[in-house]
Amino acid sequence: MSKTKVIIWGLGNVGRSAVRMLAERKNLFDLVAAVDVDPNKIGKDAGEVFDFDPVGVKVTDDIDAALKLDADMVLDFCPTEMDKKGTFMPSAIRLAKSLDAGKNVITTIPVYHCQDSQPEVYEFLNEHAKANNVAFVPFGLLPGDYASYMPLVIAGAMGRVDQISVQSGEDDWHNTSGWVDVFQYGADIDKYPKPDSDEDLLAKFIYAYYSSGVYEMADRIGLKYDEFKPQHEVFTAPMDLETIKGTVKKGTIYGHRFTMALYDNGKEVAALRYVHKVCHKKTPELPINNTIHLEGLPGPVNAEIDGLIPEREGYVTSAAPAVNLINSVMDAGKVGYVEACDLPVAIPAKLDKDQVKI
């Protein structure tokens, strides 16, 4: 069996995990290029920049040159970009560069099940992929694997589903990523915009990012809905909390809960509730419950899935769904905008027994 030739575009935390996974599976994958804009990484081996063993590929900032290489797949882990309307069209334009080069694309960018929510993004990517006879597949942990892929797989064991909801969250006390600053941990609650007001840009971003999973769960099950109702709740710290970025003082912002729900005649039929907070062990009163709940026949059905959003190495489960889906994408031979639920089920890509785990 020939190896799938892969380009990684974006060597941040998710890219780090993808490099490791590919290096441990040289029996299946051949990393042919690694692209990033970080001057501290350019010119260095893509493994060594993460203190892994060398993988034999130097990091470049020239995506155009990389896309001219013989490759089957681009794993795009670049940062999300939104326009003033709150859609991911800037990200879509960048993603199309790989499609136009005749490469299949798997990305964690949340241009996910956007047929209704962002139809212009869907049509743009679908047209570029079809024109070049390749597949565009958005898939990561969330939205994607955790919501809505796994809930739908569980629902497949039921005779009827009447309601479906997913709860999850992240404890950001240790997270050094710059994007975490959008949650304004430690900020004065009185200076924060009124939740769900026009000035609440954080809520608008979260809803644009995550709500697509709610729509896919309802659409694929066949649940009727007539209203999308989001809610943003902001919580203040009951005590001083120590984080990797400093102290979050008592009475300042330490947590957010975002609810994205679909309703039919006032009854909730599908929902995702997601919590971002710091220091969960000290503040369990704002819970992070990693649960999937289904009502129907039989029912209720509950699944608790812990560890997919761990305190350490959390980005593994963003990269892993993308890497593990490569074989399904290549084997299916589908073109255009393709969703993971329309592909053969994603199972772990087999480790190379001759490679040392890193």
N, C-alpha and C positions, 0 to 999 in steps of 0.2 A: 504494500500500500504506500502510495506517495505521500510525503509530508505536506501539510498545509503551510504555505509561506505567509508569514504574518509581519505586519508593520504595527508598531505601537506609537500612537501619537498622543503625547502627554505623559510625562514621567513624574507625576506627583505621587500621592499616597496610593491611589488605585493602580497607577502604572507600576509602582514598586511591586505590588502583589502579583500583577500579571507577569512581570519579568521573571519572578521566582517560579510561578506556575509553569511557564513555558520552558524554563531551564530544566525543570524536573520532568519534562515530557518531550525530550528531544526525539523520542521515537515517533511522535505524532506531529510536532510542530518545528518549524524552522524560522527563527526570528531573523528577518533580513534587514530591518531598519528600526531605529528608535529615535523619535523626534521630540525635541523640547526646546524651549526658548531660554532656559536657565543657563547663564554663562558659566556657572560653576559645574555644569554637567556636560556641556558641549565639548566634544573631542575625547571624552573619557569612555571607557567601556561601560555599556549599559548595566552590567552586573556590578561592576566595581563601584559605581556611584552610589549604590545602596549597600556597600560592604558585602556583596555576594561574590562568589567566584566569577571570573571573567566569562562572558557569554559570547565573545568574539564579534561584537557589534559596537561600533563607536556611535555615540550620541551626536546627532546633527540637528541644526536648526533649519535645514533646507527641506521643507515638506515637498516641494515640487520635484526635487531630485529623488527623494525617497519614493514618490508615487510613480516614477518612471521605471522603478525596479520591477522585476518579475515577482509578483506577490498576489496572493489570493484574497487576503483579508486585512482590513485595517481595524484595529481596536482603538477607538477614539475616546480618550479619557480627558479631553481638554475641558477647561472651565465652561460653565453654562453662561450663555449670553442672551439677554432679553432686550426687546425694543421698548419704546415708550408705551406701547399698547399692552405690554405684559405678555407678549408671545415670544417664542423661541426662534423667530426667524433669523436673527444673526447667527445663532448656532447652526441652523439648518443650511444657511449659505455656505458656512465653512465645511459642514459635513458633506455637502454636494461635491466639493473638490475631489474627495476620494472616490465618490461614485462616478464622476466624470472621467476619472482615470481608469475606470473599469475594475475597481476593487469592491468586493463585498465589504459591508461595514456593520460592525456591532458596536454600539455605544451605550454608555451609562447616562448620556445627556437625556433628560426626561421629555423628549419629543415622543411621548408614549401614548398610544391609543388616543390620538388627537384628531380623529376624524370629525368629531363634533365640536370639541373645545377649541381647536386651532386648525380648522380645515385648510387654510392656506399653507400651513406648514406641512400637513399631510400630503396635499396635492403636489407641492413642490418636490418633496423627497421621493414620493412615489414616481413622479414623472422622470426625475433624474436617474433613479435606479432602473426603471424599465427601459429607458433610452439606451442604457449601457449594459443591459442584460445581467444585472447584478442585484443582490438583495441588500436592503437596508433594514437592520433589526435593532430596535431600541430595547435594551435589557440590562438590568442591574439588580440590586437588592430591592430598592424601594424608590419609586414605583417599579414594579416588575416582579421579581422572584417572590418576595414576601407578600406583596399586595400588588398584583392579584393572582399570580401564577399558582402558588401553593394553596391559597384558599379555593381556587377553582379545581385543583386536583383533588382536594379533600371533598369538595362538593360532588365530585364524580362518583363518590360511593353512596350518594343519597338518592332516594327515589324522587324527592321534590325539595326544592329550596325556596323558602318564602322570604327569608331575610338573611343577610350576611354582613358581618362587621369584623374589622381588624383593628387591633390596638397595638401600638408599639411606641418606641421612643429611644432617646439617646441621653446619656449622662456625659455632658461636655466638660466636666471638671478638669480633665487631663488633655483636652483637645487643643493643640497649638495652631490649627489651621486658621488662616486669616478670616475665612468666611464665617467663623463662629461669632465674630464681633457683631454680626447683624442682630443677634439676640440681645445685645446690650445688657449682659449680665453685670450687675452692680450699679446700674443706672437708676436715677430718681424716677419712681413710678409716676410722679406728678408731671414730669416733663416728657413722658412717653405719649405718643398720639393715642387718641381714643381708639380702642380695639375695633377693627372692621370699619373705621372711618376712611375717607378718601386719602388721608395722610398716613394710614397704616400700611406702608409699602411692604413691610415684612410679611404681613398676612397675605397680601396679593401675590407675593413671590411664592410663599408656601403653597397656596391654593393652586397656582399655576404649575408648580412642581409635582405635587402629589395627587391631585384630585383625579387625574386620568385613570388611576387604578380603580377608583370607586366606580367610574363609568364602565370600565371593562368588566368588572365583576357582574354588575347589573345587566349589561348588554349580553354577555355570553350565557348567563343563566336564563335570561328572558324575563327579568323582573320589570314591571311597569313603573315608571316614575314621571312625575310632572313638575318637580321642583328640586333644584340644587340649593342646599342651605349650608353655608360655612359658618364657623364660629371660632373666634380667637379669644382665649382667656390668658391673662397675664398674672403671675403670682409673685409675691414678695417674700424674701427670705425670713424665716422665723428666728434666725440666729446668724452670727457671722460665719461665713463659709469660706474655706481656703481652696482655691483652684490653682492650676498651673500658671494662670495669668494674673494671679493676685487675689486679694480678699474681696468677697462679695459681702458687703455690710448688711446687717439686719435691717429689714424694711426696704431694701432695694430689690430690683428685679433679679430673680433667680430661676424663673421657669415660665414656660409657655405651653399651652395645650391648644392644638388646632384640631377642629372637628370638620370633616368634609362629608356631607351626608346627602343622599338622594331620598326623596319622599314621594309617596303616592297617596293622594288625598289626605295629607297630613300625617301619614304613618311612615316611619323610617324603614327603608327596604335595603339600603346598602350604605356602609359608612367606613371611614378610616379616621381613627383618632390617634394623633401623634403628639408626643411630649418631647420637648427639648428643655433640659434643666441642668443644674450642677449639683453635685454632692447628694446623690440619691440615697445613699446609705444613711445619711444623717437627716434626710427629709422625706421619709416614705409617705407622708400625707399627700403628696402629689405623685401618684404611682406611675411607674413605667411597667405596664403589663403587656407582655408579648403574647397576645392571645388571638385566636381566630374563632369566631362564634357563628354558628349557623342554626337557623330555625327551619323546620320543615319535617320531612318524613324520612328516616326517623329524626328525632330531635328532642331537645336541643343537642347539638354536637359542639364540643369545645376542644380545641387543640392549643397547647401551650408550647411555644418554641423559643427556648432561651439559648443564648450564645451566639446567635447570628449577628447581633449588634453588641459585641463585647467591649469591655473597657480598653482592651489592648488589641492591636492588629484588627481593628474594626473594619478596615478597608478591604480585608481579604474577601469578605462576603459581598462587596461591590464588584470586585474583579472576577471572582470565581464564576458567577453566573455567565458572564461574558465569555470567559475562556472555555468553560464547559459546554457552551452552546455552539462553538465553532464547528464541531463535527456534524451536528444536526443541520446547520445552515448549509454546509458544503454538500452533505448527502441529499438533502431535499431538492436542491437545484431550483428553488423558487426565485422569482425576480420581483422587483418592486418593493413597496413597503410591506414588510412581513412581521407578524407578531409571533412571539415565542410559542403561544398556545396553538399556532397553526403548523408547528414544526414537530418532528419526532422528539419525544421527551428528552430533556437534558439530564444526562447522568454524568458522573465524574469522568473526566478524560483520564485514561489509564496512565498511571505513573510509569516512567521508564525505570525498570529494575536496575539498569546499569548506572543510573545517575544518583548522586548523593543528594538527599533532601537538604534544602537550604532554607 
